């Protein structure tokens, strides 16, 4: 009987959901041996399957000598990629965060498109000013890392009449009207009106958004980073681009250090909005459905969904 551990701040909800399944007899051939928001004191060497926060699990993974499968509760798993243990199957959360991400991107894109910050400022100052506001139709959204999450964003962009260009290491997703690879990064930056970064954290993506990247963007372009913070070479590269009005605005959800220091220049940078790692948060009901379906397949010896290559990071 496989021994399962649940390590997440939502452990109570996951534990109750698993218990309900066991009461129905659907999954009565597994044993839950640990459920908590941490793994201090857990019988690590006994764990065979785990539903876990990857950041927390990374602290203990090398002691889980019998672990054969880990279902991540987050999209980002780079903390696990830095650990020696690799002899287990890792599954992620593809097709879970798309709805949240498309609403996030479109919300902030319209914020700038409809001149909302200027209108709010004018109202506060009792100033009447009318703006010529073009539509998103026929503008181009560039998605860096157009994968399972990005597909929902691409579909939403096209619903507004936008073109979609993708920047991927190798793949050419059908949702994109034009494809670029990492070697064409600066050309990609120069061709689009808004850039949405959803790339995973890898050696190849680290530091690619540098001074030259921002210099190649259009002056009216918006940069939205809801992927990983490692793509920005130096935060000051973005700060300077905004201070010098090289680009119009930026929306940043992920940061090199979280929570962000109160001394960080992002707090005072004009036309930079921070969303504190909330673009697409894990919802335990959706996460548990992924875990439940994969657990059934694991017990039946079937291939699992949303498998991640630990070496590649996605």
MARMARTOR-458092 format. One record per residue (C-alpha): residue in three letters; z, y, x. Coordinates in steps of 0.001 Angstrom, whole numbers, plus 524288, in hexadecimal, padded with zeros to 5 digits. Example, Ala and Ser with C-alpha at 12.3 -4.5 7.8 and 13.67 -1.06 7.14 Angstrom:
% residues 2
ALA81E787EE6C8300C;SER81BE47FBDC83566;
This chain:
% residues 314
UNK800008000080000;UNK7FB7E80CA0806BB;UNK8062D8167F80992;UNK8032C82480805A2;UNK808F98317580A02;UNK8075383E8E8031C;UNK8098B84A7780BBA;UNK806D58574B804CB;UNK80DC6862B87FE76;UNK8089D85D0B7F197;UNK80E7184FC47F496;UNK8164084F577E7F2;UNK80A03850F17DF83;UNK8029D846D27E78C;UNK80E1083D697E701;UNK80F1183E887D834;UNK8006983CBD7D67E;UNK8008B830857DEE0;UNK80C5B82B667D78F;UNK8054B82D587CA8F;UNK7F9D8825617CF8E;UNK802E181A977D409;UNK8096D81A2B7C6AF;UNK7FC448175E7C06A;UNK7F9F180C417C9DF;UNK7EDF5812C77CFD0;UNK7F3B4814107DD6D;UNK7FF5580AF87DDCB;UNK7FB47804C47EAA8;UNK7FF538101F7F37A;UNK80CC38147C7F809;UNK810AF822BA7F964;UNK819F98234D804F9;UNK81ACF832108072C;UNK8189683E657FF4C;UNK81CB584B9D80450;UNK81781858AD80917;UNK81A5D8546281708;UNK81ABC847AE81EA0;UNK827B48495B8258D;UNK82E8B83C4282442;UNK822C38355381E7F;UNK820198272B82288;UNK813F682B7C829C0;UNK8109E81E6B82FE6;UNK81041817F582278;UNK806AF8216181C0C;UNK7F96181B6B8193F;UNK7F39E8254880FA6;UNK7F7258339B80E65;UNK7F47983F0880566;UNK7F81784A5B80E11;UNK7F6ED858718124E;UNK7EEDF8570D81ED8;UNK7F66D8618E82635;UNK8036F85AE68239E;UNK7FDDC84D58825E3;UNK7F8488516F83303;UNK8062E852A883829;UNK808EB8445583547;UNK7FBA783D9283552;UNK7FD048376F842C7;UNK809718307383E6E;UNK802B782ABC8326F;UNK7FDEA81EDE839EA;UNK7FA518170D82DC4;UNK7F3898220B82673;UNK7E5E381DE982229;UNK7E286828888184E;UNK7E675836A781650;UNK7E27583EB980A76;UNK7E36884D1C80DED;UNK7E8CC8569F803D8;UNK7E164861DC80A47;UNK7D3498648F80DC9;UNK7D6708681E81BF9;UNK7D9FE85CB7824D0;UNK7D8318624583284;UNK7E6A486060835C9;UNK7E48C851AF834FA;UNK7D8B38525983DD7;UNK7E150856C384919;UNK7E97084A59848CA;UNK7E6DF83DCF8509A;UNK7E7F4834A7844ED;UNK7DA6F8325483F32;UNK7DB098244383A55;UNK7DC538277482BF3;UNK7D36E82BEF82101;UNK7D49F83A3681D27;UNK7CFE783F2081003;UNK7CEF884D3680B93;UNK7CD2F854E47FF14;UNK7BEB8856CE7FD09;UNK7BAAB85B9C7EF8E;UNK7C85F860BE7ECAF;UNK7C87886EEF7F121;UNK7BAE1873327ECE2;UNK7BECB8799F7E005;UNK7C97B881D57E65C;UNK7C0DB885B47F1BB;UNK7B56288A327E984;UNK7BE63892CE7E14C;UNK7C4A58984C7ED99;UNK7B7C789BB37F423;UNK7B1728A1887E808;UNK7BDB18A95E7E4AA;UNK7BE268B03E7F1C5;UNK7AF7C8B18B7F2C8;UNK7AF648B8C87E5C1;UNK7BB0D8C0DF7EA37;UNK7B2828C7037F495;UNK7A5B48C6517ED1A;UNK7AAFC8CDF27E175;UNK7B1AA8D81D7EA25;UNK7BEED8D4767E49C;UNK7C6DB8D9B57F02A;UNK7C0058E6D67EF5A;UNK7C1AD8E7897E093;UNK7D0348E4877E198;UNK7D1CF8EF157EBF8;UNK7CA3C8F8E27E3D0;UNK7D2948F6107D7E4;UNK7DF1A8F7D97DF9F;UNK7D9FE904F07E47F;UNK7D4B7908D97D705;UNK7C70A909F07DC96;UNK7BAF39072A7D463;UNK7B045900ED7DC74;UNK7A53A8F8187D835;UNK79F168EE0F7E126;UNK791C88E7D27E178;UNK7953E8D9737E0EF;UNK78AB88CF5D7E3F4;UNK78C538C18B7DEE1;UNK78E688B55A7E6EE;UNK7812D8B0877E262;UNK777BF8AE887EDCA;UNK7828E8B0727F7CB;UNK7854D8A57F80170;UNK791EF89E0F80375;UNK7936B897138105D;UNK79CD488B9381029;UNK7A1CA886C381D2F;UNK7A5378788C81B09;UNK79E778759280E3A;UNK7A50E868B680AF7;UNK7AC098636F7FF0E;UNK7B3B886FF87FCA3;UNK7A86D878D780021;UNK79F6B8724D7F65F;UNK7A73D877DA7EB0F;UNK7A6C78854E7F14A;UNK7980F884207F327;UNK795F0880447E4F8;UNK79E2588BDA7E063;UNK79681895237E92A;UNK789AD890477E39D;UNK78EDB892777D5DD;UNK78F468A0E07D996;UNK781428A03C7DE51;UNK7849889FE57ECC9;UNK77DA2898907F78B;UNK7860188F637FFB2;UNK7847288CE080E47;UNK78C6D8828181533;UNK791928818B8230C;UNK794EB8736D82633;UNK795D086B9A832AB;UNK78BC7861A082E3C;UNK78A7F8600981F7F;UNK7810986741816A8;UNK78786867A98094B;UNK77E4F8684A7FDB9;UNK785F28739C7F7D3;UNK7811087CBE80296;UNK77413883ED8025E;UNK773AD884B78112D;UNK77AEA87D9B81BF3;UNK780298820782927;UNK7875287A8D833C8;UNK791EA87F7183CF2;UNK787E48833A84742;UNK7821E88CBF83D48;UNK78F338931883A1C;UNK78B928A13F83CFD;UNK77E968A04B835D2;UNK785F989AB382A2F;UNK78FA38A61582A8C;UNK7848E8AFED82A4D;UNK77DD68AA1281E61;UNK788988AA1B8141A;UNK790298B3CD80BD0;UNK79CD88AC2E80B33;UNK7A2138A1A681435;UNK7AB9E8976380F66;UNK7B1A988F1A81A0C;UNK7B5B088164815EA;UNK7B39987AA2822FC;UNK7BD7787074827A7;UNK7C5B187292833C9;UNK7BE3686C5883F19;UNK7BB5D86FA484D38;UNK7ADA9873AB8492E;UNK7B26387D6F83EFA;UNK7BD2C883BC846FF;UNK7BAB18920884A2C;UNK7ACEA892D0844B6;UNK7AFB889F2C83CDE;UNK7B03E8A86C84866;UNK7AC378B67A84B13;UNK79DCE8B2E484B46;UNK79F158AB9383E6E;UNK7A4B38B76C83765;UNK79ACC8C07183DF8;UNK78FD28B82F83859;UNK794F08B8FD82A77;UNK78F178C2E882126;UNK796B18CF9581FA4;UNK7991C8CD0B8112A;UNK79CE08BEC48133B;UNK7A9BD8B86480F61;UNK7B0728ADF6817B3;UNK7B8F98A43081063;UNK7C0BA89A4881852;UNK7C69B88FB480FC4;UNK7C4248849C8194E;UNK7CB568847B82640;UNK7D0BB88F8782E89;UNK7CB5F889EB83B3E;UNK7BD9B88F0B83889;UNK7C1CB89D0183B8A;UNK7C15489EA984A35;UNK7CB128A9DC84A6A;UNK7D0F38B04883E69;UNK7CE458BD848449E;UNK7BFA98BA8684441;UNK7C06D8BAF78356C;UNK7C9EE8C66583545;UNK7C0C08CE8383DAE;UNK7B4F08CAEF8356A;UNK7BBF58D01D82969;UNK7C1F58DBFB82FE7;UNK7B4948DFC98352C;UNK7AE578DCED827EB;UNK7A56C8D30882E4F;UNK7A73C8CA9282225;UNK7ABCD8CE9D814B5;UNK7B7508C59981251;UNK7BE598B8E0814DB;UNK7C6EC8AF6480D6C;UNK7CF948A6CF815D0;UNK7D72889B3481076;UNK7DA69893C281CFC;UNK7E124898AA82932;UNK7E3A4893F2836FC;UNK7F24D8951A834A0;UNK7F826893F38270A;UNK7FF4689B41821D2;UNK7F87D8A6D38280C;UNK800B28AF8C830D1;UNK804238BC9882AD0;UNK7FEB58C2D58373B;UNK7F13E8BCE6835A8;UNK7E63A8C6F88343D;UNK7E0AB8C01E82833;UNK7EB388C67081FCC;UNK7E5B68D40182231;UNK7D7358D136823BC;UNK7CEC18D856819B3;UNK7C6E48CFF781032;UNK7CDB08C392814B4;UNK7D45D8BB9780A2A;UNK7DDFC8B0AE80D63;UNK7E0A48A591803FA;UNK7EB1089E0380B70;UNK7E5018905F80B7E;UNK7E3B288F8C7FCBE;UNK7D4E088E9A7FAFB;UNK7D57C8805B7F6E5;UNK7E2F687A5C7F622;UNK7E61186C067F435;UNK7E8D9868AF7E600;UNK7F0EF85C647E57F;UNK7EA47856F97D948;UNK7DCE3857667DFC0;UNK7E207852867ECC8;UNK7E8E28470F7E669;UNK7DC7A8431D7DF40;UNK7D571842247EC4F;UNK7E0BF83A607F20B;UNK7E1918316C7E62F;UNK7D32182E2C7E670;UNK7D33A82BC67F507;UNK7DF80823877F412;UNK7D8FD81AC57EA27;UNK7CD2C819577F2E9;UNK7D5AB816BD7FEC8;UNK7DCCB80BCA7F7CC;UNK7CFC0806017F39A;UNK7C9E3806F78012D;UNK7BF89810BF7FCC0;UNK7BA6881C8D80483;UNK7C2B1828B780273;UNK7BDFB835FD7FDD6;UNK7BE028426B80612;UNK7BFB783B9981320;UNK7C19D844B181EC8;UNK7BD528426082CC1;UNK7C9828460583461;UNK7C1AE84893840C6;UNK7B86A8520A839F9;UNK7C2E8858518316B;UNK7BB6C856E8824B0;
